[in-house]
Each structure stands twice: as structure tokens, then as C-alpha cells.
Amino acid sequence: MSRAHRSLWILITLTVLATGFLAQALAAPAGTGADIQVTTSLVLLIVSAALLIRVLRHLTPTTAVRRVRTAPAARRRRRGGRHE
């Protein structure tokens, strides 16, 4: 397993755990402790999700669509031999 794949699984686990901590913090009674837990879990969730997106973009092959320029002669043939 490559380093990127290992990072992918670690970040997936971290993102799921941060989501669980955030849900737990939002269900807790209001107070300073709950506010701190919401803040830390939200920061952890945002950072891990951003890093997860970067790793996924690295692992996903890109299919670049290239525009092929037509030669001037081929364009003239299509237009009936007239010049542009």
C-alpha cells in the first residue's frame, strides 16, 4: 500500500471520528465544555476533510480533454473550398 493510500484511510477514519465528536458535542447540554468540543471537532473535521480532498485528487486519474485544432486545409474542405 502506498503512502497516499495509507493517508487516505487515516483521513477517512479521522473525518468519520470528527463527525461523530461533532454530533456528540451538538447533542450535549449547553455550556463551555460543549462549546469547546464543538469548536475543536469542527476544526478537526474541516482540516481532515480538506486534506482528504487533496489526497483524493492526487489518487484520481485526470482525463484532460484536449481540443484538437483542425488544419486550415481541412476547414477549407468542409466549407466547400472557400478561404477563410
C-alpha positions as a LaTeX table, in Angstrom:
\begin{tabular}{lrrr}
\hline
Residue & $x$ (\AA) & $y$ (\AA) & $z$ (\AA) \\
\hline
Met1 & 0.00 & 0.00 & 0.00 \\
Ser2 & 1.40 & 3.35 & $-0.98$ \\
Arg3 & 1.79 & 6.35 & 1.27 \\
Ala4 & $-1.14$ & 8.13 & $-0.41$ \\
His5 & $-3.45$ & 5.16 & 0.15 \\
Arg6 & $-2.40$ & 4.93 & 3.78 \\
Ser7 & $-3.06$ & 8.65 & 4.19 \\
Leu8 & $-6.44$ & 8.19 & 2.52 \\
Trp9 & $-7.58$ & 5.60 & 5.05 \\
Ile10 & $-6.22$ & 7.54 & 8.00 \\
Leu11 & $-8.00$ & 10.71 & 6.86 \\
Ile12 & $-11.26$ & 8.84 & 6.21 \\
Thr13 & $-11.13$ & 7.45 & 9.75 \\
Leu14 & $-10.25$ & 10.85 & 11.20 \\
Thr15 & $-13.09$ & 12.55 & 9.29 \\
Val16 & $-15.64$ & 9.99 & 10.48 \\
Leu17 & $-14.45$ & 10.31 & 14.08 \\
Ala18 & $-14.55$ & 14.12 & 13.90 \\
Thr19 & $-18.10$ & 13.93 & 12.56 \\
Gly20 & $-19.08$ & 11.68 & 15.46 \\
Phe21 & $-17.47$ & 14.01 & 18.00 \\
Leu22 & $-19.27$ & 16.96 & 16.46 \\
Ala23 & $-22.63$ & 15.16 & 16.63 \\
Gln24 & $-21.95$ & 14.26 & 20.27 \\
Ala25 & $-21.00$ & 17.85 & 21.09 \\
Leu26 & $-24.13$ & 19.23 & 19.44 \\
Ala27 & $-26.29$ & 16.83 & 21.46 \\
Ala28 & $-24.61$ & 17.80 & 24.77 \\
Pro29 & $-26.22$ & 20.32 & 27.12 \\
Ala30 & $-25.16$ & 23.91 & 26.54 \\
Gly31 & $-22.07$ & 25.08 & 28.32 \\
Thr32 & $-18.45$ & 25.99 & 27.95 \\
Gly33 & $-17.33$ & 22.37 & 27.64 \\
Ala34 & $-19.77$ & 21.72 & 24.82 \\
Asp35 & $-18.66$ & 24.90 & 23.06 \\
Ile36 & $-15.02$ & 23.86 & 23.22 \\
Gln37 & $-15.88$ & 20.37 & 21.99 \\
Val38 & $-17.90$ & 21.78 & 19.07 \\
Thr39 & $-15.08$ & 24.13 & 18.13 \\
Thr40 & $-12.30$ & 21.53 & 18.26 \\
Ser41 & $-14.30$ & 18.85 & 16.46 \\
Leu42 & $-15.38$ & 21.32 & 13.78 \\
Val43 & $-11.80$ & 22.47 & 13.18 \\
Leu44 & $-10.64$ & 18.85 & 13.07 \\
Leu45 & $-13.43$ & 17.99 & 10.63 \\
Ile46 & $-12.62$ & 20.89 & 8.29 \\
Val47 & $-8.88$ & 20.19 & 8.27 \\
Ser48 & $-9.26$ & 16.44 & 7.77 \\
Ala49 & $-11.87$ & 16.91 & 5.03 \\
Ala50 & $-9.65$ & 19.39 & 3.19 \\
Leu51 & $-6.67$ & 17.04 & 3.36 \\
Leu52 & $-8.88$ & 14.14 & 2.31 \\
Ile53 & $-9.96$ & 16.06 & $-0.79$ \\
Arg54 & $-6.30$ & 16.75 & $-1.65$ \\
Val55 & $-5.38$ & 13.07 & $-1.33$ \\
Leu56 & $-8.38$ & 12.02 & $-3.41$ \\
Arg57 & $-7.44$ & 14.49 & $-6.13$ \\
His58 & $-3.94$ & 13.05 & $-6.13$ \\
Leu59 & $-5.18$ & 9.45 & $-6.40$ \\
Thr60 & $-7.87$ & 10.08 & $-9.01$ \\
Pro61 & $-6.56$ & 9.98 & $-12.57$ \\
Thr62 & $-7.40$ & 13.07 & $-14.55$ \\
Thr63 & $-8.74$ & 12.82 & $-18.05$ \\
Ala64 & $-7.86$ & 16.05 & $-19.73$ \\
Val65 & $-9.91$ & 16.83 & $-22.76$ \\
Arg66 & $-7.69$ & 18.33 & $-25.37$ \\
Arg67 & $-9.00$ & 20.46 & $-28.15$ \\
Val68 & $-7.56$ & 19.34 & $-31.42$ \\
Arg69 & $-7.01$ & 22.16 & $-33.86$ \\
Thr70 & $-8.12$ & 21.40 & $-37.35$ \\
Ala71 & $-5.71$ & 22.12 & $-40.11$ \\
Pro72 & $-6.65$ & 25.08 & $-42.35$ \\
Ala73 & $-6.94$ & 22.76 & $-45.38$ \\
Ala74 & $-9.47$ & 20.56 & $-43.59$ \\
Arg75 & $-11.53$ & 23.62 & $-42.63$ \\
Arg76 & $-11.50$ & 24.80 & $-46.25$ \\
Arg77 & $-12.69$ & 21.40 & $-47.47$ \\
Arg78 & $-15.55$ & 21.48 & $-45.02$ \\
Arg79 & $-16.62$ & 24.91 & $-46.22$ \\
Gly80 & $-16.56$ & 23.94 & $-49.85$ \\
Gly81 & $-13.08$ & 25.13 & $-50.75$ \\
Arg82 & $-13.57$ & 28.76 & $-49.81$ \\
His83 & $-10.80$ & 30.56 & $-47.99$ \\
Glu84 & $-11.42$ & 31.94 & $-44.50$ \\
\hline
\end{tabular}
